[in-house]
Amino acid sequence: MGSIHAPPSLLARIREIINSAKAGAARSVNTTQVAAYWLIGREIVEEEQKGRTRADYGEKLIEALSRKMSKGYGAGYSAQNLFYMVQFYRTYPELLSSYKILHAVRGELTMAE
């Protein structure tokens, strides 16, 4: 019985499917991460605006939040990165406003103290 060889055209089509799927997954992850950063920025800004009058409240809030977030999620939640997320939200306040699902999810999210 002779050996069977995979036709080069079949292999090329399968490689194209795999490469396309990998690229799509990377785009999806990037889009989701951008949305998460915007939402985090929004949450911090809204917390800052709950009638606080002290100018340094936002900075202290970000530092305290960073300490807790970094323990659970790593260095990506440094005070500087959280500040960038706040700036991102403030620069593009309407970026995700048309995505109702993101607003609905807010009520379901809780952060461990």
C-alpha positions in Angstrom: 0.0 0.0 0.0 1.5 3.4 -1.0 1.7 6.4 1.2 -0.8 9.2 0.9 0.5 12.7 0.6 -1.4 15.8 1.6 -2.1 17.9 -1.5 -0.2 21.3 -1.3 -3.4 23.2 -2.1 -5.2 21.6 0.9 -2.3 22.4 3.2 -2.2 26.0 2.0 -6.0 26.4 2.6 -5.7 25.0 6.1 -2.8 27.2 6.9 -4.8 30.2 5.7 -7.7 29.2 8.0 -5.4 28.9 11.0 -3.5 32.2 10.3 -6.8 34.0 9.8 -8.2 32.6 13.0 -5.0 33.6 14.9 -5.2 37.1 13.5 -8.9 37.4 14.4 -8.3 36.2 17.9 -5.6 38.8 18.4 -7.9 41.6 17.1 -10.6 40.4 19.4 -8.3 40.3 22.4 -7.0 43.8 21.6 -10.5 45.2 21.2 -11.6 43.6 24.5 -8.6 45.0 26.3 -9.2 48.5 25.0 -12.8 48.3 26.1 -11.7 47.1 29.6 -9.3 50.0 30.0 -11.9 52.5 28.9 -14.4 51.0 31.4 -11.8 51.0 34.2 -11.1 54.7 33.5 -14.8 55.5 33.5 -15.3 53.7 36.9 -12.4 55.7 38.5 -13.7 59.0 37.1 -17.2 58.3 38.3 -15.9 57.4 41.8 -13.8 60.6 41.9 -16.8 62.7 41.0 -19.0 61.5 43.8 -19.0 64.9 45.6 -15.3 64.8 46.5 -13.9 68.2 47.1 -10.3 67.4 47.9 -8.0 67.9 44.9 -5.7 65.1 45.9 -8.5 62.5 46.2 -8.1 61.2 42.7 -4.4 60.6 43.1 -4.9 58.8 46.4 -7.7 56.8 45.0 -5.6 55.6 42.0 -2.7 54.7 44.3 -4.9 52.7 46.7 -6.6 51.0 43.8 -3.3 50.2 42.1 -2.0 48.5 45.3 -5.0 46.2 45.4 -5.2 45.6 41.7 -1.5 44.9 41.3 -1.7 42.1 44.0 -4.5 40.3 42.1 -3.7 41.2 38.5 -0.1 42.1 38.2 2.0 45.1 37.2 -0.3 46.1 34.4 -2.4 48.0 37.0 0.3 50.4 38.3 -0.8 53.8 39.4 0.6 55.2 36.1 -1.4 52.7 34.0 -4.6 53.5 35.9 -3.9 57.2 35.4 -3.6 56.5 31.6 -6.9 54.6 31.7 -8.5 57.7 33.3 -7.0 59.9 30.7 -8.2 57.5 27.9 -11.8 57.7 29.2 -11.6 61.5 29.6 -10.3 61.9 26.1 -12.9 59.7 24.6 -15.9 59.8 26.9 -18.4 58.6 24.2 -16.2 55.8 22.9 -18.3 52.9 24.1 -21.5 54.7 24.9 -23.3 52.9 22.1 -22.5 49.5 23.5 -25.4 49.0 25.9 -24.1 45.6 27.0 -21.0 47.3 28.6 -23.3 49.5 30.7 -25.4 46.5 31.7 -22.4 44.5 32.8 -21.3 47.3 35.2 -24.0 46.3 37.7 -22.8 42.7 37.7 -19.2 43.4 38.3 -17.7 43.4 41.8 -14.2 43.8 42.9 -12.8 41.8 45.8 -11.8 44.0 48.7 
